[in-house]
Amino acid sequence: MQKIGNFFKQHWHLLILFGISLISHWYVFFDRKMLNAGDWLYVPHELLKRLLFYGEWNPHANLGEIIGLSYNLIFYWSASLLANISPFFSWDIFTRLFFLVPIIFFTPLFSFLLFKKIFNNNLPAFFSACVFSYNTFFLKLQLDWLTYASLWWILPALFLSVINYIESRKRRYLFINSLLVFFGIVYEIRIMLVISVFLFFFQVIYF
């Protein structure tokens, strides 16, 4: 019991953040309705299974149409592969696992760790993470533009990893940086270019 008490005492900031995320995103875990809003495209199961062979082309709509962008192709192929492996795997499950769940939990986690690194104090880091993770603009993105919203957790994770590399010069952070940049490009290359510019000027100012 003492160990559990110490754990809650040390990590209550993150536990509260995760609790807020669960409450504010209850529909992800408890509502089984179709996830479709704004620009977020819903892919029917039969079409999803065929995307592994069609690429991003949907031959069943009008005279045919492209359903995504080339840098997102890995997502469609991955979802199609999983749908062919398991009949229970749907586009909604894929959306939850590869987009919404990382957004919900990684955003408060990495933003808190980044602000803790900056402020060297848990309390301002907690409030900063709340503002970063639960502002109305970001919450609206999660109902419309999930690829953009996914960069919301990659941004603090990338800046934190870059700072750690600059301070420690450990090579594992180079690998983490490369992986995060890759994910950022795959999720939304246009916004990732903007982040790269900010990251460049950040390193210039730092040095």
N, C-alpha and C positions, 0 to 999 in steps of 0.2 A: 504493500500500500504506500509505503514511503517513496518507493521508486516512481510509482504512478503519480504521486503528489508532486514530486520534484519535476517530472516530465511536464505536467500541466503548468507548473510554476514557470518553467523555463521557456515553454513554447505556447503560452496562452495567446500570444498575438496571432500566430499562424492558425491556431485552432479556431479562433474567432473568425478570421478571414475565410477559412474553409467552411465554417458554419454559415456565414453570410452567403457564400457562393452556392451552397446546397439549397438554401431557402429561396434565393433569388432565381435559381435555375432549376426549380423543382420539376418543371415540365420535361427536362432532359431525361430524368430518371423515372418519373412516375406517369407521364402522359405518353401514351403509345400512338397518338395521332400522327399523321404525316407531317414531316418537317418541310414546309415550303412557304416562303415569304419573299417578297421583293424580287431581287435578282437571283435568289438561290434556286437553282434548277432541281426538280425532282426527276429521278431516273427510274422508270418502271422496272420491275425485276427482270422481265424477259429481255428488255433492251440492255440492262446492266450486264447480263450474262454474255451478250453478243459483242459488247464493247471491246473485249479482248481481241476480237477479230476485225471489228469495224474501225478501231481507233476512236476518234472523237466524232465520227460521222453517224448521224441518226437518219437512217433511210426511211423511217416510218412517219416522219412529219413533213407535210407539204410535198415538195419535190426532193426533200433531203435537206439537212442542216447540220452545222457544226454545233456541238453542245458544250464546248469548252475551249480553252486556249492551249497552245502547244506545251507551255511550261507546266500546265496542270495535268498533262497526259498520264503521269505516273500515278496520280490518284485514281483516275478512271480505270486504268489497267489493274491496279491493286484491288479496287472494289470488284471489278469484273472477275478477277481470278478467285477471290474469296467467295463470290456468289456462285461460281462454277464448282467450287470445292464443297460448299455447304448450301443446301437449299434454304436454310433458315437465315442466311446472311442477306440482308437487304440494304438498299441505299440509305435508309434512315439509320440503321445500325452503324453503317460506315460513317455517316455524318456525325453521329454521336461520338464514336471512338476516335476518329482521326481529326476532328475539328473541335466539337463542343467540349468534350472532357478535358483536353489539354488547355483550352481557353479558360475553362472554369477554375481549374486548380493550379495550372502553371503561372497564370497571370499574377494572382496575389502572391504566390510563392516567390517567384523571381523578382517581382517589383519590391517586395519586402526585403529580400536579401540585398538587392542593389541599394535601396535607400538606407538600409542598415550600414552598408559599406560606406556610404557617403556621409551620413550623420553620426555614425558610430554610437547609435542610441536606438533602442527598440521602440520607444514611444513615438517619436517623430517618423520613424520608418513605418510604423503601423498606420498612422493617419495618412501618410503619403501614399501607401499602398492602397488604402481605401479609396482615395481620390482617383488614383490611377486605374484601379480595377473596376470601380462601380460608377463611373461618370456616365451620364445619359448618352453621350455620343458613342462610347464604346458599347454600351448595352444595346443601342439601336443597331449597331453594326452586326451584332450577333443574330439579329432577326432578318438580315438582308445580305450582307457581304461577308461570309464566313472566312474566305481566304484572306481578306484584309484584316479581319478581327484576329486571325491566328498570329499575325505579326505583333500583336499587342503583348504576347508573352515572349516572343522571340527577341524583341527589342531590349527589355531589361536583362534577359539571360545573356545576350550577346555583349552588351556593355559591361556586365559584371564579369564575364569571362575575359574580355579584353583588358579590363583593369587588373584582374588577377594575373594575367600573363605579363603585363608591364611591370608589375610589382615583383613577381616571383621568377619570371623567365622560364617557367616550367613548360615543357613541350606538350604536355597533355592539354593545356589550354589552347594551343594552336589547333589541335585536332577538334576540340569542342567548338572553337571559332569557325572552323571550316564547315563543320556539320551544321551549325546554326545558320550560317550564310547559305548553305545548300538548301536547307528547309525553307528559309526566307524566300529564295528565288523560286522554289517549287510552289510555295503558297501564293506569292504575289510579287512578281519580279519588278513591277513598276514602283511599288512602295519600297521595295528592298533597295532600289537605286537611290531613293531619297535618304533612307537610313544609312547607306554606305557613305553618302556625302557628309552627313552629320558625324559619322564615325571617323571619317578622315580628318575633319576639322577638330574633333575632340582629341585625336592623337597628336595633331600638330600643336594645339594649345597645351596639351599635357607635357610634351617634350620641351 
